[in-house]
Structure formats: structure tokens, C-alpha cells
Amino acid sequence: METKNLGNILLVTGHTYEQISVANKMIVEGLKKRIPTIKEDNLVELYPDFRIDIKAEQEKLLWADTVLIQVPLFWFSMPSIIMRWIEEVFQHGWAYGSTGKALQGKNIIVGITAGSKTEVYESGLAGLTVEDFDKRFKTIFSFCNMNYKGIVFNGGFLNMGDGTAAATFAPMVEKHVNGLMQKLG
């Protein structure tokens, strides 16, 4: 399948339990097949000790036209390594503030998977809705003058450990990847 030129896309991942991940691995592989030029920035592999190379990460962000964060939902947010990355790399005077213009105009998309069904979050039964997450991420990245293109949120990715996840998740992964591709434009 041929994709149009989408510019430089940085795919930022950081699954705390990457070794047992099924859905997020499938999503990353699906994105790599659809966009052969995408560059993955796997924070768990690069920084297992959470000692983030701020300058290296800032260089990657400067290179990117679009940043795509793809992670599972953990405690109603992104995994800790992603939050740490944002805290350390998106520095005052660089990413925000009166002189912080480095990320201005760059596109950003957030892809989130959840174990509970999407309906649980759409209905508010979980206490927070997909809209709540969307507002939170929009606030973070708009604060850095980035072009927030939205969230792609899909639930039902609970891995029961019985070996059926890959087959069960395949159509859901395809839906998620298609949603991300639509946001990419």
C-alpha cells in the first residue's frame, strides 16, 4: 500500500510492560508497515533507568514534522516513562514560555489503548471519559504551541494470557491504526 508523503513522523512509545504487550506491539508494527519511513523512539528500551538524554530527545523532536505517541492507558494517564519524557524534554524556554518556540506548529497525535472496553470510558463509568483524556492531552501540547490533532482511543485490549490475544485483537488493531492514519492526514 502506497502512502502519501506525510513528512517526518516520530513514533514515541513507552509501554511499562512491553515484554507482555500484544496490542501495542501490533499497532507499532501496523504503523511501520503503512509508513516505512516512520522512526520509533522506544523510551523503555532507550532509558530503562529513566535517565533520559534530553538533548537527544529534543533533536528528535526538532527533526519531526509530526509526533505520534502510542501507549496503553495506565492509571488514567500515559505510562510513567512518557510523562517523565514530557516533564524533562519539554523544557521551559525550549518548548514553552516566552522564548520556548521549538515545537511551535509541529503536529502531535496521541494513540491510547485500554484494557477495559471503550464504552466504559465513553459512558463515564470509569470516572473519566475519552473526552477528558482528550482535553488533558490537548492542554499539555497546546501549551507548547503544537498542533494537537487529537486522540485515537480504543479499549477492549485486555490480554487474558491464553494465547488468543493476537487473533482477537487483529481487527481492533486495524481500526486503531486506521484512526491514526486518518489523523496523520
C-alpha positions in Angstrom: 0.0 0.0 0.0 1.4 3.4 -1.0 1.1 6.3 1.4 1.5 9.9 0.5 4.4 11.8 1.9 3.5 12.5 5.5 6.8 14.2 6.4 9.0 13.2 9.2 7.0 11.2 11.8 8.4 10.3 15.2 6.6 7.5 16.9 7.1 7.7 20.6 6.4 4.5 22.6 6.8 3.6 26.2 4.9 0.5 27.4 5.9 -0.3 31.0 5.2 -4.0 30.4 6.4 -4.1 26.8 7.5 -7.7 27.1 4.0 -8.9 27.5 2.3 -6.3 25.3 0.3 -7.7 22.4 -1.9 -4.8 21.1 0.6 -2.0 21.3 3.3 -4.2 19.6 0.8 -5.0 16.8 -0.1 -1.3 16.4 3.5 -0.3 16.1 4.1 -3.0 13.5 1.0 -1.9 11.7 2.2 1.7 11.6 5.7 0.6 10.4 4.1 -1.4 7.5 1.9 1.5 6.5 4.6 4.2 6.9 8.0 2.7 6.2 9.8 6.0 7.0 8.4 6.3 10.5 11.0 6.4 13.2 10.3 4.8 16.5 11.5 6.3 19.7 11.0 3.4 22.2 11.7 5.1 25.6 11.6 1.9 27.6 14.4 0.4 25.5 16.4 3.6 25.4 16.0 4.6 29.1 15.2 1.6 31.3 16.8 3.6 34.2 14.6 6.7 33.3 17.7 8.7 32.7 16.6 10.5 29.6 19.0 12.1 27.2 17.2 15.4 27.0 19.3 16.9 24.1 19.0 13.7 22.0 15.2 13.7 22.5 15.0 17.4 21.7 16.9 16.7 18.5 14.4 14.0 17.5 11.5 16.4 18.2 13.2 19.1 16.1 13.5 16.6 13.2 9.9 15.6 13.3 7.0 17.2 11.5 4.6 15.0 13.4 4.9 13.4 16.8 2.8 10.3 17.4 2.6 9.0 20.9 1.3 5.4 21.1 0.8 3.9 24.5 -1.5 2.0 26.8 -3.6 3.8 29.3 -2.1 3.5 32.8 -3.8 4.9 35.9 -5.9 7.3 33.7 -2.8 8.7 32.0 0.2 7.8 29.9 2.8 5.4 31.3 5.4 7.0 33.7 8.2 7.0 31.2 6.2 9.1 28.7 5.2 11.5 31.5 8.8 11.7 32.6 9.8 12.3 28.9 7.4 15.2 28.7 8.5 16.7 32.1 12.2 16.6 31.2 12.3 17.2 27.4 9.6 19.8 27.0 11.5 22.3 29.0 10.6 25.9 29.8 12.4 28.2 27.4 12.6 25.4 24.8 9.1 24.0 24.4 7.1 26.7 26.2 7.4 30.1 27.8 8.1 33.4 26.2 11.2 32.0 24.4 10.1 28.4 24.1 9.1 28.0 20.4 11.0 24.8 19.4 7.8 22.8 19.0 5.6 25.5 17.7 3.4 24.3 14.8 4.5 20.7 15.0 1.7 18.2 14.7 1.0 15.8 17.6 -1.4 12.8 17.9 -1.9 10.6 20.9 -2.9 7.0 20.4 -4.2 5.2 23.6 -5.2 1.6 24.1 -7.1 0.4 27.2 -7.9 -3.0 28.7 -11.5 -2.0 29.5 -13.9 -1.6 26.7 -14.2 1.8 25.0 -17.8 2.1 26.1 -16.7 2.2 29.8 -14.8 5.4 29.0 -17.3 6.8 26.6 -20.0 6.5 29.2 -18.0 7.8 32.1 -18.3 4.6 34.1 -14.6 4.7 34.7 -14.8 8.2 36.3 -13.1 9.8 33.3 -14.2 9.9 29.7 -12.3 9.7 26.4 -13.2 13.4 26.1 -11.5 14.1 29.5 -8.3 12.4 28.3 -8.5 14.4 25.0 -8.8 17.7 26.9 -5.9 16.9 29.1 -3.5 16.0 26.2 -4.8 19.0 24.2 -4.0 21.2 27.1 -0.4 19.8 27.5 0.5 20.1 23.9 -1.3 23.3 23.1 0.7 24.8 25.9 3.7 24.1 23.8 2.1 25.7 20.7 1.9 22.3 19.0 -0.9 21.5 16.5 -2.8 18.9 18.6 -4.6 16.7 16.1 -6.4 14.7 18.7 -6.6 11.3 20.4 -7.3 7.9 19.0 -8.7 5.9 21.9 -9.7 2.2 21.7 -10.4 -0.1 24.5 -11.1 -3.8 24.9 -7.4 -4.8 24.6 -7.3 -6.9 27.8 -4.8 -9.7 27.3 -6.0 -12.7 29.2 -2.7 -14.6 28.7 -4.4 -17.5 27.0 -2.7 -17.1 23.6 -5.8 -15.7 21.8 -5.0 -12.0 22.0 -3.3 -11.6 18.7 -6.2 -13.1 16.8 -8.8 -11.4 18.9 -7.0 -8.0 18.7 -6.3 -8.0 14.9 -9.5 -6.2 13.8 -9.3 -3.8 16.7 -5.6 -3.0 15.9 -6.6 -2.4 12.3 -9.3 0.0 13.4 -6.8 1.8 15.7 -4.1 2.1 13.0 -6.7 3.4 10.5 -7.7 6.0 13.1 -4.1 7.1 13.5 -3.7 7.2 9.7 -6.7 9.4 9.4 -5.3 11.9 11.9 -2.0 11.8 10.1 -3.9 13.1 7.1 
